[in-house]
Amino acid sequence: MNDPSKILKQINILVVDDMEPMLSLISACLRKLGVEKLTTANNGQNAWKILNKNRIDLIVCDWDMPKMTGLELLKLVRESDVHKHIPFLLLTATTEKKLVLEAVQAGVSDYLAKPFTPKELDFRIIKLLRKITLSR
């Protein structure tokens, strides 16, 4: 990837979290990184509706949410011919090996344990962007 800032301005990232402060924090980190197209949802159900109406290039999603968990959303995304290619970063407060393994088996692109620093989030986003640019 020659110019990450160019890619950051073009992609649309969907951020999903049921906690407004976390949604705001992640959105602020992504904007500081240079992301211009940002869509947010407060649960997996709303995220799924957004995915089916918009072009989304990357998903950053909390694991533990009401109505539809991040893992349930991940499984829907991976089962969909339209969306299965979208890199999926799962945010979780748990590092329990059994649950992490379940996410890996479901096709998660990467995961990040909470609490995390903005630098850690930036690193994971840039890493996933490389996958997007390689697939284009």
FINUFI-133332 format. One record per atom (N, C-alpha, C): residue number from 1; atom name; x, y, z. Coordinates in pm, whole numbers, plus 50000, padded with zeros to 5 digits. Layout:
! FINUFI-133332
PT pos site u v w
PT NUM CA X Y Z
...
! end
This chain:
! FINUFI-133332
PT pos site u v w
PT 1 N 50086 49883 50000
PT 1 CA 50000 50000 50000
PT 1 C 50090 50123 50000
PT 2 N 50087 50197 49892
PT 2 CA 50175 50311 49878
PT 2 C 50132 50429 49962
PT 3 N 50004 50462 49960
PT 3 CA 49956 50580 50031
PT 3 C 49831 50544 50112
PT 4 N 49851 50505 50240
PT 4 CA 49736 50467 50322
PT 4 C 49634 50579 50338
PT 5 N 49679 50704 50337
PT 5 CA 49586 50816 50357
PT 5 C 49485 50823 50243
PT 6 N 49527 50786 50122
PT 6 CA 49437 50786 50007
PT 6 C 49327 50680 50025
PT 7 N 49369 50562 50070
PT 7 CA 49274 50452 50093
PT 7 C 49177 50489 50205
PT 8 N 49230 50548 50312
PT 8 CA 49147 50586 50427
PT 8 C 49036 50683 50388
PT 9 N 49062 50767 50288
PT 9 CA 48962 50864 50244
PT 9 C 48855 50799 50156
PT 10 N 48887 50684 50097
PT 10 CA 48795 50621 50003
PT 10 C 48706 50514 50065
PT 11 N 48755 50448 50170
PT 11 CA 48678 50335 50223
PT 11 C 48568 50381 50318
PT 12 N 48467 50296 50331
PT 12 CA 48358 50322 50425
PT 12 C 48366 50217 50535
PT 13 N 48389 50263 50657
PT 13 CA 48400 50173 50771
PT 13 C 48270 50177 50851
PT 14 N 48220 50058 50884
PT 14 CA 48103 50044 50970
PT 14 C 48151 50011 51111
PT 15 N 48115 50097 51206
PT 15 CA 48150 50075 51347
PT 15 C 48023 50037 51421
PT 16 N 48029 49923 51493
PT 16 CA 47911 49872 51561
PT 16 C 47943 49853 51710
PT 17 N 47869 49922 51795
PT 17 CA 47885 49907 51941
PT 17 C 47759 49962 52008
PT 18 N 47713 49893 52110
PT 18 CA 47592 49936 52179
PT 18 C 47619 50043 52284
PT 19 N 47745 50067 52316
PT 19 CA 47781 50168 52415
PT 19 C 47821 50296 52343
PT 20 N 47742 50401 52358
PT 20 CA 47766 50528 52288
PT 20 C 47907 50584 52312
PT 21 N 47959 50582 52437
PT 21 CA 48094 50634 52457
PT 21 C 48200 50558 52375
PT 22 N 48185 50427 52365
PT 22 CA 48280 50346 52288
PT 22 C 48265 50374 52139
PT 23 N 48141 50388 52094
PT 23 CA 48115 50421 51954
PT 23 C 48180 50555 51917
PT 24 N 48167 50652 52005
PT 24 CA 48227 50783 51983
PT 24 C 48379 50777 51985
PT 25 N 48434 50701 52078
PT 25 CA 48579 50688 52090
PT 25 C 48638 50624 51964
PT 26 N 48580 50515 51919
PT 26 CA 48630 50446 51800
PT 26 C 48616 50537 51678
PT 27 N 48503 50602 51665
PT 27 CA 48480 50694 51553
PT 27 C 48584 50806 51553
PT 28 N 48612 50862 51670
PT 28 CA 48711 50969 51681
PT 28 C 48850 50920 51642
PT 29 N 48886 50800 51685
PT 29 CA 49016 50741 51649
PT 29 C 49027 50723 51498
PT 30 N 48921 50674 51437
PT 30 CA 48923 50650 51293
PT 30 C 48930 50781 51214
PT 31 N 48858 50882 51261
PT 31 CA 48863 51012 51193
PT 31 C 49003 51072 51205
PT 32 N 49064 51058 51322
PT 32 CA 49200 51108 51343
PT 32 C 49299 51036 51251
PT 33 N 49272 50909 51225
PT 33 CA 49356 50829 51136
PT 33 C 49341 50874 50991
PT 34 N 49227 50939 50961
PT 34 CA 49205 50990 50826
PT 34 C 49083 50933 50755
PT 35 N 49004 50853 50827
PT 35 CA 48884 50795 50768
PT 35 C 48779 50904 50751
PT 36 N 48724 50916 50632
PT 36 CA 48623 51019 50606
PT 36 C 48482 50962 50599
PT 37 N 48469 50838 50552
PT 37 CA 48337 50775 50539
PT 37 C 48318 50675 50651
PT 38 N 48234 50713 50745
PT 38 CA 48213 50634 50865
PT 38 C 48064 50617 50888
PT 39 N 48023 50494 50910
PT 39 CA 47883 50465 50939
PT 39 C 47881 50394 51073
PT 40 N 47780 50424 51157
PT 40 CA 47774 50360 51288
PT 40 C 47639 50291 51308
PT 41 N 47643 50189 51394
PT 41 CA 47522 50117 51433
PT 41 C 47535 50080 51580
PT 42 N 47420 50073 51649
PT 42 CA 47425 50044 51792
PT 42 C 47397 49898 51827
PT 43 N 47378 49813 51726
PT 43 CA 47367 49669 51749
PT 43 C 47382 49595 51616
PT 44 N 47393 49464 51625
PT 44 CA 47414 49383 51507
PT 44 C 47299 49387 51408
PT 45 N 47176 49394 51458
PT 45 CA 47060 49400 51369
PT 45 C 47064 49525 51282
PT 46 N 47091 49639 51344
PT 46 CA 47100 49764 51268
PT 46 C 47218 49761 51172
PT 47 N 47327 49701 51215
PT 47 CA 47445 49689 51128
PT 47 C 47413 49606 51004
PT 48 N 47339 49497 51023
PT 48 CA 47302 49411 50910
PT 48 C 47216 49487 50810
PT 49 N 47123 49569 50860
PT 49 CA 47039 49651 50771
PT 49 C 47127 49750 50693
PT 50 N 47221 49813 50761
PT 50 CA 47312 49908 50696
PT 50 C 47395 49839 50589
PT 51 N 47446 49721 50623
PT 51 CA 47528 49644 50527
PT 51 C 47452 49614 50399
PT 52 N 47323 49591 50411
PT 52 CA 47243 49554 50294
PT 52 C 47194 49674 50214
PT 53 N 47225 49796 50263
PT 53 CA 47184 49917 50191
PT 53 C 47302 50003 50146
PT 54 N 47422 49973 50196
PT 54 CA 47539 50057 50169
PT 54 C 47660 49972 50133
PT 55 N 47754 50035 50062
PT 55 CA 47881 49967 50038
PT 55 C 47970 49989 50160
PT 56 N 48006 49880 50224
PT 56 CA 48092 49885 50342
PT 56 C 48221 49809 50308
PT 57 N 48335 49867 50344
PT 57 CA 48464 49807 50312
PT 57 C 48531 49739 50430
PT 58 N 48490 49777 50551
PT 58 CA 48553 49724 50672
PT 58 C 48454 49736 50787
PT 59 N 48450 49634 50872
PT 59 CA 48360 49636 50988
PT 59 C 48442 49630 51115
PT 60 N 48415 49722 51207
PT 60 CA 48474 49722 51341
PT 60 C 48357 49702 51435
PT 61 N 48354 49589 51506
PT 61 CA 48233 49552 51578
PT 61 C 48261 49499 51718
PT 62 N 48182 49545 51813
PT 62 CA 48184 49493 51949
PT 62 C 48128 49351 51948
PT 63 N 48172 49269 52039
PT 63 CA 48123 49131 52049
PT 63 C 47991 49126 52124
PT 64 N 47988 49186 52242
PT 64 CA 47875 49169 52334
PT 64 C 47775 49283 52319
PT 65 N 47665 49254 52247
PT 65 CA 47561 49354 52225
PT 65 C 47424 49287 52233
PT 66 N 47320 49365 52265
PT 66 CA 47184 49310 52264
PT 66 C 47133 49293 52120
PT 67 N 47029 49221 52103
PT 67 CA 46958 49197 51976
PT 67 C 47035 49106 51882
PT 68 N 47163 49134 51858
PT 68 CA 47248 49048 51777
PT 68 C 47393 49075 51817
PT 69 N 47464 48973 51859
PT 69 CA 47602 48991 51901
PT 69 C 47693 49013 51781
PT 70 N 47814 49056 51810
PT 70 CA 47912 49073 51704
PT 70 C 47945 48940 51637
PT 71 N 47950 48833 51715
PT 71 CA 47976 48700 51658
PT 71 C 47863 48657 51565
PT 72 N 47739 48684 51604
PT 72 CA 47625 48651 51518
PT 72 C 47630 48731 51389
PT 73 N 47666 48859 51399
PT 73 CA 47680 48943 51279
PT 73 C 47792 48891 51190
PT 74 N 47904 48855 51252
PT 74 CA 48017 48799 51177
PT 74 C 47973 48676 51098
PT 75 N 47899 48588 51161
PT 75 CA 47854 48465 51094
PT 75 C 47762 48498 50976
PT 76 N 47672 48594 50994
PT 76 CA 47585 48637 50883
PT 76 C 47667 48694 50767
PT 77 N 47765 48776 50802
PT 77 CA 47850 48837 50700
PT 77 C 47925 48729 50623
PT 78 N 47983 48634 50693
PT 78 CA 48061 48528 50628
PT 78 C 47974 48432 50546
PT 79 N 47847 48419 50581
PT 79 CA 47756 48332 50505
PT 79 C 47699 48401 50381
PT 80 N 47717 48532 50372
PT 80 CA 47661 48611 50263
PT 80 C 47758 48619 50146
PT 81 N 47711 48583 50027
PT 81 CA 47796 48594 49908
PT 81 C 47834 48739 49880
PT 82 N 47747 48831 49916
PT 82 CA 47770 48974 49890
PT 82 C 47873 49033 49987
PT 83 N 47869 48991 50112
PT 83 CA 47949 49057 50217
PT 83 C 48067 48976 50269
PT 84 N 48078 48850 50232
PT 84 CA 48177 48761 50297
PT 84 C 48322 48807 50283
PT 85 N 48351 48891 50185
PT 85 CA 48487 48940 50163
PT 85 C 48527 49055 50257
PT 86 N 48432 49115 50327
PT 86 CA 48458 49235 50408
PT 86 C 48543 49199 50531
PT 87 N 48658 49265 50548
PT 87 CA 48738 49243 50668
PT 87 C 48657 49281 50792
PT 88 N 48669 49200 50897
PT 88 CA 48587 49215 51017
PT 88 C 48679 49216 51139
PT 89 N 48683 49329 51209
PT 89 CA 48760 49342 51332
PT 89 C 48663 49334 51449
PT 90 N 48681 49234 51532
PT 90 CA 48591 49212 51646
PT 90 C 48657 49265 51772
PT 91 N 48585 49350 51844
PT 91 CA 48633 49407 51970
PT 91 C 48569 49329 52084
PT 92 N 48650 49288 52180
PT 92 CA 48597 49206 52287
PT 92 C 48664 49234 52420
PT 93 N 48586 49223 52524
PT 93 CA 48641 49239 52659
PT 93 C 48696 49106 52709
PT 94 N 48671 48999 52635
PT 94 CA 48719 48868 52676
PT 94 C 48835 48822 52590
PT 95 N 48928 48755 52653
PT 95 CA 49036 48692 52578
PT 95 C 49032 48541 52604
PT 96 N 48918 48494 52652
PT 96 CA 48899 48352 52679
PT 96 C 48923 48272 52550
PT 97 N 49018 48181 52556
PT 97 CA 49061 48108 52436
PT 97 C 48947 48042 52361
PT 98 N 48853 47984 52434
PT 98 CA 48739 47915 52371
PT 98 C 48659 48012 52282
PT 99 N 48636 48133 52332
PT 99 CA 48558 48232 52258
PT 99 C 48637 48289 52141
PT 100 N 48766 48314 52164
PT 100 CA 48851 48363 52055
PT 100 C 48856 48259 51943
PT 101 N 48869 48133 51979
PT 101 CA 48871 48025 51881
PT 101 C 48740 48020 51802
PT 102 N 48628 48040 51871
PT 102 CA 48498 48043 51804
PT 102 C 48493 48155 51699
PT 103 N 48547 48271 51733
PT 103 CA 48549 48383 51638
PT 103 C 48640 48352 51520
PT 104 N 48754 48292 51546
PT 104 CA 48847 48254 51439
PT 104 C 48780 48153 51346
PT 105 N 48713 48056 51403
PT 105 CA 48644 47954 51322
PT 105 C 48530 48016 51241
PT 106 N 48471 48123 51292
PT 106 CA 48362 48191 51221
PT 106 C 48414 48282 51110
PT 107 N 48546 48304 51106
PT 107 CA 48604 48382 50997
PT 107 C 48641 48525 51030
PT 108 N 48662 48555 51158
PT 108 CA 48702 48691 51194
PT 108 C 48837 48724 51130
PT 109 N 48852 48845 51084
PT 109 CA 48979 48888 51022
PT 109 C 49083 48918 51129
PT 110 N 49038 48978 51238
PT 110 CA 49126 49013 51349
PT 110 C 49038 49045 51469
PT 111 N 49098 49043 51588
PT 111 CA 49023 49085 51706
PT 111 C 49113 49168 51793
PT 112 N 49050 49251 51874
PT 112 CA 49123 49342 51962
PT 112 C 49054 49340 52098
PT 113 N 49134 49312 52201
PT 113 CA 49078 49304 52336
PT 113 C 49063 49443 52397
PT 114 N 48951 49464 52463
PT 114 CA 48926 49588 52536
PT 114 C 48985 49573 52677
PT 115 N 49039 49676 52736
PT 115 CA 49058 49809 52678
PT 115 C 49178 49807 52582
PT 116 N 49172 49896 52484
PT 116 CA 49281 49908 52387
PT 116 C 49318 50054 52372
PT 117 N 49436 50078 52320
PT 117 CA 49480 50216 52297
PT 117 C 49446 50256 52154
PT 118 N 49434 50386 52128
PT 118 CA 49411 50430 51990
PT 118 C 49519 50377 51894
PT 119 N 49643 50369 51942
PT 119 CA 49753 50320 51860
PT 119 C 49730 50173 51819
PT 120 N 49680 50093 51913
PT 120 CA 49650 49952 51882
PT 120 C 49539 49942 51777
PT 121 N 49436 50025 51792
PT 121 CA 49327 50026 51695
PT 121 C 49379 50068 51558
PT 122 N 49459 50173 51555
PT 122 CA 49518 50220 51429
PT 122 C 49596 50108 51360
PT 123 N 49678 50039 51437
PT 123 CA 49760 49930 51383
PT 123 C 49673 49823 51318
PT 124 N 49566 49784 51387
PT 124 CA 49477 49678 51335
PT 124 C 49405 49726 51208
PT 125 N 49362 49851 51208
PT 125 CA 49293 49906 51090
PT 125 C 49386 49909 50970
PT 126 N 49507 49959 50989
PT 126 CA 49605 49965 50879
PT 126 C 49635 49824 50828
PT 127 N 49648 49729 50919
PT 127 CA 49675 49589 50880
PT 127 C 49560 49536 50793
PT 128 N 49437 49564 50831
PT 128 CA 49321 49518 50753
PT 128 C 49309 49593 50621
PT 129 N 49351 49719 50619
PT 129 CA 49349 49796 50494
PT 129 C 49440 49734 50389
PT 130 N 49551 49680 50434
PT 130 CA 49642 49612 50342
PT 130 C 49570 49497 50272
PT 131 N 49486 49425 50347
PT 131 CA 49410 49315 50289
PT 131 C 49311 49367 50184
PT 132 N 49249 49482 50212
PT 132 CA 49154 49542 50118
PT 132 C 49225 49580 49990
PT 133 N 49340 49647 50001
PT 133 CA 49410 49692 49881
PT 133 C 49467 49575 49801
PT 134 N 49506 49468 49867
PT 134 CA 49555 49351 49796
PT 134 C 49446 49280 49721
PT 135 N 49323 49288 49773
PT 135 CA 49211 49217 49707
PT 135 C 49151 49298 49593
PT 136 N 49188 49425 49580
PT 136 CA 49131 49509 49473
PT 136 C 49210 49497 49344
! end
